[in-house]
Amino acid sequence: MTSQYERELRHVLAGIPAGVEAVIRSCSTVEKQRMRLVIQRPFLVVRAAGSGIEGSGDLLALRGDISFPIEVKTTKSKKIYLSGRTLEQYNALVYEGERCGLMPLYAHRLKGVRGDSWRIFRVETSTLEGRLRVLARRIPPLPKTRKNRAFIDWDQGMPLNEFINIVCQQNQHSPTLEYIQKRSTTDAMPREVSEVKTSILDELQRRRTVLR
């Protein structure tokens, strides 16, 4: 059963039109528009399950600008507490994420839900750079229990349509990766220029005072 939903997510991220349309049948108009963006900017999605490589997740989504391993979970309940084998999977994702500068994701499919039934979470790591580091600011991390152990809570995740909107939207007026990066750069420039102008004015004022 899990492989069925794993295949569902794989077809969406790969931008296969029939797969995308099958998933968005009960979605709102806005959700449908967002999900269809992946058709224009698809990923190469490789099934990693059974490869024997710990930390690779169930799927590997690859594209020229970003890529990430994805661990897929499907349940009828909204919360999944990690223990035993699932905790080992999580620890392996953290290790490989840190070692390779990757941002592993969890994709949780809740059964029996109309609309967008997928939620996305990121595994927290400290070695992200470039576009992945920018993207990490937008995606919620896995929540933690009182004992500081990561778990999955569907209600706290990012809807798949919002995730696709961020990684596939090219309109600069939307909060996309490109827009966020450019905004960060332009926001920093005025402050630097302002500081330079202020220092020059202070120096000129000091010189006038000395001359007087």
C-alpha positions as CSV (number, residue, x, y, z in Angstrom):
1,M,0.0,0.0,0.0
2,T,2.8,2.4,0.9
3,S,4.4,1.8,-2.6
4,Q,1.1,3.0,-4.2
5,Y,1.3,6.4,-2.5
6,E,5.1,6.5,-3.0
7,R,4.4,6.1,-6.7
8,E,1.7,8.8,-6.4
9,L,4.2,11.3,-5.0
10,R,6.9,10.3,-7.5
11,H,4.6,11.0,-10.5
12,V,3.7,14.4,-9.1
13,L,7.3,15.5,-8.5
14,A,8.3,14.1,-11.9
15,G,5.7,16.5,-13.4
16,I,3.7,13.7,-15.2
17,P,0.5,15.5,-16.2
18,A,-1.8,12.4,-15.6
19,G,-0.2,11.9,-12.2
20,V,-0.7,15.5,-11.2
21,E,-4.3,15.6,-12.4
22,A,-5.1,12.4,-10.5
23,V,-3.9,13.9,-7.2
24,I,-5.6,17.3,-7.5
25,R,-9.1,16.2,-8.4
26,S,-10.5,17.3,-5.0
27,C,-8.2,20.2,-4.5
28,S,-9.2,23.9,-4.6
29,T,-8.6,26.0,-7.7
30,V,-5.5,27.7,-6.1
31,E,-4.1,24.3,-5.0
32,K,-4.6,22.9,-8.5
33,Q,-2.8,25.9,-10.1
34,R,0.2,25.5,-7.7
35,M,0.5,21.8,-8.2
36,R,0.5,22.1,-12.0
37,L,3.6,24.3,-11.8
38,V,5.7,21.2,-11.4
39,I,4.8,20.1,-14.9
40,Q,6.9,23.0,-16.2
41,R,9.8,22.5,-13.7
42,P,9.8,18.8,-13.0
43,F,12.3,16.7,-11.0
44,L,14.0,13.5,-12.0
45,V,12.7,11.2,-9.2
46,V,14.5,8.0,-8.5
47,R,13.1,5.3,-6.2
48,A,15.8,4.6,-3.6
49,A,13.9,2.0,-1.5
50,G,15.7,-1.4,-1.3
51,S,19.0,0.1,-2.4
52,G,20.6,-0.7,0.9
53,I,21.9,2.8,1.3
54,E,20.9,4.2,4.7
55,G,19.9,7.8,4.7
56,S,18.9,7.9,1.0
57,G,15.1,7.9,1.9
58,D,12.5,6.2,-0.3
59,L,12.8,8.7,-3.2
60,L,15.6,11.0,-4.5
61,A,14.3,14.1,-6.3
62,L,16.9,15.7,-8.5
63,R,16.9,18.9,-10.5
64,G,19.6,21.2,-11.8
65,D,19.2,23.7,-9.0
66,I,18.1,21.6,-6.0
67,S,17.8,18.0,-4.9
68,F,16.8,16.1,-1.8
69,P,16.1,12.6,-0.4
70,I,12.5,12.0,0.7
71,E,11.2,9.6,3.3
72,V,7.6,8.7,2.5
73,K,5.1,7.8,5.2
74,T,1.4,6.9,4.8
75,T,-1.0,6.6,7.7
76,K,-4.6,7.0,8.8
77,S,-3.5,8.9,12.0
78,K,-2.1,12.4,11.9
79,K,0.9,11.7,14.2
80,I,3.8,9.2,13.8
81,Y,6.2,8.7,16.7
82,L,9.6,7.4,15.6
83,S,11.0,4.4,17.3
84,G,12.9,1.3,16.3
85,R,13.4,1.1,12.5
86,T,11.7,4.4,11.8
87,L,14.1,6.1,14.3
88,E,17.1,4.5,12.7
89,Q,15.8,5.8,9.3
90,Y,15.6,9.3,10.8
91,N,19.1,9.2,12.3
92,A,20.5,8.0,9.0
93,L,18.9,10.9,7.2
94,V,20.4,13.3,9.7
95,Y,23.8,11.8,9.3
96,E,23.8,11.8,5.5
97,G,22.3,15.3,5.4
98,E,25.1,16.6,7.6
99,R,27.8,14.7,5.7
100,C,26.7,15.7,2.2
101,G,25.1,19.1,2.8
102,L,21.6,17.8,1.8
103,M,18.2,18.7,3.1
104,P,16.3,15.4,3.7
105,L,12.5,15.6,3.7
106,Y,9.6,13.7,5.1
107,A,6.4,13.5,3.0
108,H,3.4,12.3,5.0
109,R,0.3,11.2,3.2
110,L,-2.8,11.1,5.3
111,K,-5.4,8.6,4.1
112,G,-9.1,9.6,3.8
113,V,-8.5,13.3,3.3
114,R,-9.9,15.4,0.5
115,G,-7.9,18.1,-1.1
116,D,-4.1,18.1,-0.6
117,S,-3.4,15.1,1.6
118,W,0.4,15.4,1.5
119,R,2.4,17.3,4.1
120,I,6.2,18.1,3.8
121,F,8.7,18.4,6.6
122,R,12.4,18.9,6.6
123,V,15.1,17.1,8.7
124,E,17.1,19.7,10.5
125,T,20.8,19.8,9.5
126,S,23.5,22.4,9.9
127,T,25.5,22.1,6.7
128,L,23.1,23.6,4.1
129,E,24.4,26.2,1.6
130,G,23.1,28.2,-1.3
131,R,19.5,27.6,-2.5
132,L,18.9,24.7,0.0
133,R,19.7,27.1,2.9
134,V,17.2,29.6,1.5
135,L,14.6,26.9,1.0
136,A,15.1,25.6,4.5
137,R,13.7,28.9,5.9
138,R,10.4,28.2,4.3
139,I,9.8,24.5,5.2
140,P,8.8,23.5,8.7
141,P,11.1,21.1,10.5
142,L,9.9,17.9,12.1
143,P,8.3,18.9,15.5
144,K,9.8,17.6,18.7
145,T,8.4,15.8,21.7
146,R,8.9,17.0,25.3
147,K,12.0,14.7,25.3
148,N,13.3,16.5,22.2
149,R,12.7,13.6,19.9
150,A,11.5,14.3,16.4
151,F,8.1,13.0,15.3
152,I,5.6,13.7,12.5
153,D,2.4,15.7,13.0
154,W,0.5,16.1,9.7
155,D,-1.2,19.3,11.0
156,Q,2.2,21.0,11.4
157,G,3.5,20.2,7.9
158,M,3.6,22.2,4.7
159,P,1.0,21.3,2.2
160,L,2.5,19.8,-0.9
161,N,1.0,22.4,-3.2
162,E,2.7,25.2,-1.2
163,F,6.0,23.3,-1.4
164,I,5.7,23.0,-5.2
165,N,4.7,26.6,-5.4
166,I,8.0,27.6,-3.7
167,V,10.4,25.3,-5.7
168,C,8.7,25.7,-9.1
169,Q,7.2,29.2,-9.3
170,Q,9.2,31.6,-11.5
171,N,7.2,34.8,-10.8
172,Q,9.4,37.2,-8.9
173,H,6.4,38.7,-7.2
174,S,5.9,35.5,-5.3
175,P,8.0,34.3,-2.3
176,T,10.1,31.9,-4.4
177,L,13.7,30.9,-3.9
178,E,14.9,33.4,-6.6
179,Y,12.9,36.2,-5.1
180,I,14.0,35.6,-1.6
181,Q,17.6,35.5,-2.6
182,K,17.4,38.7,-4.6
183,R,15.5,40.4,-1.8
184,S,18.1,39.4,0.7
185,T,20.8,40.8,-1.5
186,T,19.1,44.1,-2.2
187,D,18.0,44.5,1.4
188,A,21.6,44.3,2.5
189,M,22.9,46.8,0.0
190,P,21.1,50.0,1.2
191,R,22.3,49.3,4.8
192,E,25.9,49.0,3.6
193,V,25.6,52.2,1.5
194,S,24.0,54.0,4.3
195,E,26.8,53.1,6.7
196,V,29.4,54.3,4.2
197,K,27.6,57.6,3.8
198,T,27.2,58.1,7.5
199,S,30.9,57.4,8.1
200,I,31.9,60.0,5.4
201,L,29.6,62.6,6.9
202,D,31.0,62.0,10.4
203,E,34.6,62.4,9.1
204,L,33.7,65.7,7.3
205,Q,32.0,67.1,10.4
206,R,35.1,66.1,12.5
207,R,37.4,67.9,10.1
208,R,35.2,71.1,10.1
209,T,35.3,71.1,13.9
210,V,39.1,70.8,14.0
211,L,39.5,73.7,11.5
212,R,37.3,75.9,13.6
